[in-house]
């Protein structure tokens, strides 16, 4: 069992996805050749794009772990958000190709030619991709990694697209146009995933407001550090992927010496680092 940590999460999840999707790609190509199904061959190449996005996750994870340097004093963690935007762009491009292909098939009154092998391989694809999605979502949520969540959405949309192909297999005998309709529905799913991925990545790059839950937890913890209420307020947070920076204000007795106020601020900063993993800068206001 591979030990997954915040530092190697993108690499582990990406590697598992690449190996699995390459295997699925060859399985679908084989099934497409044997059954003569054009839809399965196209779905095979769609699956291969998952490997491309997973490779992006791996590369982004490696880049984000580079140590801070003179030009990048806050590290390289935002490569995760950049990778998520690249994945969103690829999803949008795939959706566009599906729309074009659906239109062409409808105009030509073209339908797919499926067989028993196509059904089995499509079911396997649905199950495997959904398992990959669940795994990536769990790891992405655990470590709050945007690019892993984005990759999970790609696995989910691939599972859904395969599910639509399966539906098309069973009803294609009655409706010649069902293949084109399923392609349009898949395109809509891909565009929705693109929107969600891009929105989260852009919000993190632009800067997020700390959640009320996090603020409440910090306030409770800060109250235990000093006999007076320090009234923590004016919270600002900057997410750099691999770590978070926070600034906040506290209020102390105005007659207190600078050294005493500084010592209290240090206690708050150390507490946030130990309890929440946040690098904080505390500004002291006179009460």
LINVENBEL-V728986 format. One record per residue. N is the residue number from 1. PHI is phi in degrees with one decimal (none if undefined). BURIAL is I if it has 24 or more other C-alpha atoms within 12 Angstrom, else O. D_CENTER is the distance of its C-alpha to the mean C-alpha in Angstrom with 2 decimals. Layout:
N/PHI/BURIAL/D_CENTER ; N/PHI/BURIAL/D_CENTER
//
This chain:
1/none/O/22.82 ; 2/-78.5/O/20.39 ; 3/-79.4/O/19.84 ; 4/-98.8/O/16.19 ; 5/-123.6/O/16.07 ; 6/-59.1/I/13.87 ; 7/-72.9/I/15.45 ; 8/-112.1/I/14.90 ; 9/-57.3/I/11.76 ; 10/-61.8/I/9.93 ; 11/-66.2/I/13.36 ; 12/-66.1/I/14.15 ; 13/-62.7/I/11.19 ; 14/-63.7/I/11.45 ; 15/-64.7/I/15.21 ; 16/-59.2/I/15.38 ; 17/-66.8/I/13.46 ; 18/-61.6/I/15.71 ; 19/-62.4/O/18.84 ; 20/-67.0/I/18.24 ; 21/-72.2/I/17.49 ; 22/-63.9/I/20.46 ; 23/-63.3/I/22.62 ; 24/-63.6/I/21.61 ; 25/-58.4/I/22.35 ; 26/-66.3/I/25.86 ; 27/-64.5/I/26.47 ; 28/-70.0/I/25.77 ; 29/-61.5/I/27.84 ; 30/-60.1/O/30.63 ; 31/-64.9/I/30.57 ; 32/-65.2/I/30.60 ; 33/-68.7/O/33.62 ; 34/-64.7/O/35.48 ; 35/-88.5/O/35.00 ; 36/71.7/O/35.24 ; 37/-90.1/I/32.12 ; 38/-68.8/I/30.66 ; 39/-62.8/I/27.72 ; 40/-67.7/I/26.72 ; 41/-63.2/I/27.08 ; 42/-65.0/I/24.83 ; 43/-65.8/I/22.22 ; 44/-63.6/I/22.54 ; 45/-68.4/I/21.62 ; 46/-63.2/I/18.64 ; 47/-63.1/I/17.53 ; 48/-63.0/I/18.24 ; 49/-64.2/I/15.73 ; 50/-61.1/I/13.00 ; 51/-64.3/I/14.70 ; 52/-63.9/I/14.56 ; 53/-66.8/I/10.80 ; 54/-67.1/I/10.72 ; 55/-62.9/I/13.51 ; 56/-62.9/I/11.68 ; 57/-61.2/I/9.16 ; 58/-62.8/I/12.52 ; 59/-63.1/I/14.30 ; 60/-63.0/I/11.94 ; 61/-62.7/I/12.16 ; 62/-63.2/I/15.90 ; 63/-65.8/I/16.35 ; 64/-68.9/I/14.67 ; 65/-87.2/I/17.13 ; 66/-61.9/O/20.11 ; 67/-69.7/O/22.54 ; 68/-55.9/O/23.41 ; 69/-133.6/O/26.24 ; 70/-61.3/O/28.76 ; 71/-81.3/O/26.71 ; 72/-132.6/O/23.46 ; 73/-65.2/O/24.78 ; 74/-100.3/O/21.48 ; 75/86.3/I/19.85 ; 76/-123.1/I/17.17 ; 77/-61.3/I/14.00 ; 78/-75.0/I/12.83 ; 79/-58.8/I/12.39 ; 80/-63.2/I/8.71 ; 81/-69.0/I/8.70 ; 82/-62.7/I/11.12 ; 83/-61.4/I/9.23 ; 84/-61.6/I/6.47 ; 85/-67.6/I/9.82 ; 86/-63.3/I/11.41 ; 87/-61.6/I/9.16 ; 88/-60.3/I/9.87 ; 89/-63.3/I/13.43 ; 90/-63.9/I/13.71 ; 91/-61.3/I/12.74 ; 92/-64.8/I/15.35 ; 93/-64.8/O/17.80 ; 94/-63.6/I/17.60 ; 95/-59.9/I/18.24 ; 96/-62.0/I/21.17 ; 97/-64.1/I/22.62 ; 98/-62.7/I/22.54 ; 99/-62.4/I/24.42 ; 100/-61.8/O/26.98 ; 101/-65.6/I/27.52 ; 102/-63.2/I/27.96 ; 103/-63.8/O/30.52 ; 104/-62.3/O/32.37 ; 105/-67.4/I/32.64 ; 106/-65.5/O/33.91 ; 107/-62.2/O/36.51 ; 108/-84.2/O/37.66 ; 109/52.0/O/37.70 ; 110/-99.0/O/35.84 ; 111/-129.7/I/34.56 ; 112/-88.1/I/33.00 ; 113/-114.1/I/35.21 ; 114/-105.3/I/33.70 ; 115/-142.1/I/35.22 ; 116/-62.6/O/34.83 ; 117/-62.1/I/32.84 ; 118/-60.7/I/30.30 ; 119/-64.8/I/29.89 ; 120/-61.9/I/29.41 ; 121/-64.9/I/26.87 ; 122/-65.5/I/24.86 ; 123/-63.1/I/24.85 ; 124/-59.4/I/23.76 ; 125/-61.7/I/20.85 ; 126/-60.4/I/19.74 ; 127/-63.9/O/20.05 ; 128/-63.9/I/18.42 ; 129/-67.8/I/15.29 ; 130/-68.4/I/14.94 ; 131/-63.4/I/15.51 ; 132/-62.0/I/12.81 ; 133/-62.7/I/10.31 ; 134/-61.0/I/11.87 ; 135/-63.1/I/11.80 ; 136/-66.9/I/8.16 ; 137/-61.3/I/7.53 ; 138/-64.3/O/10.49 ; 139/-69.1/I/9.71 ; 140/-62.1/I/6.35 ; 141/-70.0/O/8.60 ; 142/-60.6/O/11.52 ; 143/-106.8/I/10.64 ; 144/50.5/I/8.50 ; 145/-102.9/I/6.17 ; 146/-63.9/I/3.80 ; 147/-68.4/I/3.84 ; 148/-68.5/I/3.94 ; 149/-61.2/I/2.05 ; 150/-62.1/I/2.79 ; 151/-64.7/I/5.40 ; 152/-62.2/I/6.18 ; 153/-62.3/I/6.98 ; 154/-65.3/I/8.97 ; 155/-62.2/I/10.75 ; 156/-62.7/I/11.51 ; 157/-67.4/I/12.97 ; 158/-67.3/I/14.90 ; 159/-64.0/I/16.32 ; 160/-67.1/I/17.33 ; 161/-65.3/I/18.87 ; 162/-66.6/I/20.80 ; 163/-63.9/I/21.93 ; 164/-68.2/I/23.30 ; 165/-60.5/I/25.04 ; 166/-62.5/I/26.59 ; 167/-60.9/I/27.86 ; 168/-60.1/I/29.27 ; 169/-59.7/I/31.10 ; 170/-79.0/O/33.00 ; 171/-110.9/O/33.98 ; 172/-63.3/I/34.51 ; 173/-68.1/O/38.19 ; 174/-99.3/O/38.75 ; 175/-128.4/O/36.57 ; 176/-65.8/O/36.49 ; 177/-90.2/I/33.95 ; 178/-64.3/I/31.30 ; 179/-63.2/I/29.38 ; 180/-66.2/I/29.03 ; 181/-64.4/I/28.03 ; 182/-61.0/I/25.26 ; 183/-63.5/I/23.89 ; 184/-66.8/I/23.87 ; 185/-64.1/I/22.05 ; 186/-60.2/I/19.33 ; 187/-60.1/I/19.12 ; 188/-64.0/I/18.74 ; 189/-63.5/I/15.80 ; 190/-64.9/I/14.07 ; 191/-66.4/I/15.03 ; 192/-65.6/O/13.77 ; 193/-62.0/I/10.22 ; 194/-58.2/I/10.75 ; 195/-60.3/O/12.05 ; 196/-64.6/I/9.39 ; 197/-64.8/I/6.62 ; 198/-64.6/I/9.61 ; 199/-61.2/O/11.04 ; 200/-65.2/I/8.61 ; 201/-64.3/I/8.56 ; 202/-64.9/I/12.29 ; 203/-60.2/O/13.11 ; 204/-70.1/I/12.01 ; 205/-69.3/I/13.98 ; 206/-72.4/O/16.85 ; 207/115.3/O/17.04 ; 208/-110.7/O/16.46 ; 209/-81.6/O/19.24 ; 210/-58.6/I/19.30 ; 211/-66.7/O/19.00 ; 212/-62.8/O/22.51 ; 213/-62.5/O/21.85 ; 214/-66.0/O/21.22 ; 215/-60.6/I/24.28 ; 216/-62.8/O/26.41 ; 217/-64.0/O/25.61 ; 218/-66.1/I/26.54 ; 219/-61.0/I/29.70 ; 220/-61.8/O/30.80 ; 221/-68.6/I/30.40 ; 222/-64.1/I/32.18 ; 223/-62.1/O/35.09 ; 224/-84.5/O/35.90 ; 225/-92.5/I/36.41 ; 226/-147.1/I/39.50 ; 227/-70.6/O/42.48 ; 228/-101.2/O/41.94 ; 229/-71.0/O/39.02 ; 230/-85.3/I/37.10 ; 231/48.1/I/35.56 ; 232/-60.2/I/32.09 ; 233/-156.9/I/30.84 ; 234/55.4/O/29.24 ; 235/-80.7/I/25.78 ; 236/-131.2/I/23.48 ; 237/-132.3/I/20.19 ; 238/-127.3/I/18.40 ; 239/-94.5/I/14.93 ; 240/-107.3/I/15.02 ; 241/80.9/I/11.93 ; 242/-81.7/I/14.30 ; 243/-156.9/I/16.68 ; 244/-121.5/I/17.73 ; 245/-110.9/I/21.05 ; 246/-133.3/I/23.03 ; 247/-119.2/I/26.40 ; 248/-153.9/I/28.64 ; 249/-110.4/I/32.35 ; 250/-129.2/I/34.81 ; 251/-115.6/I/38.46 ; 252/-128.4/I/41.33 ; 253/-54.5/O/45.12 ; 254/-62.4/O/46.41 ; 255/-87.3/O/49.31 ; 256/-70.2/O/47.11 ; 257/-70.1/O/47.39 ; 258/-59.7/O/44.69 ; 259/-62.9/O/44.33 ; 260/-64.0/O/43.87 ; 261/-63.6/I/41.23 ; 262/-64.0/O/39.44 ; 263/-63.1/O/39.58 ; 264/-65.7/I/38.02 ; 265/-60.9/I/35.18 ; 266/-62.0/I/34.63 ; 267/-60.7/I/34.52 ; 268/-64.5/I/31.78 ; 269/-61.6/I/29.71 ; 270/-65.2/O/30.22 ; 271/-62.2/I/29.41 ; 272/-64.0/I/26.00 ; 273/-68.8/O/25.22 ; 274/-73.9/O/26.45 ; 275/-87.0/O/25.17 ; 276/-121.4/O/21.79 ; 277/69.4/O/20.98 ; 278/-108.3/I/21.38 ; 279/-84.8/I/23.69 ; 280/-114.6/I/25.94 ; 281/-121.0/I/28.80 ; 282/-107.5/I/31.34 ; 283/-97.4/I/33.89 ; 284/-99.4/I/37.17 ; 285/-107.8/I/39.07 ; 286/-74.3/O/42.64 ; 287/-77.0/O/43.12
//
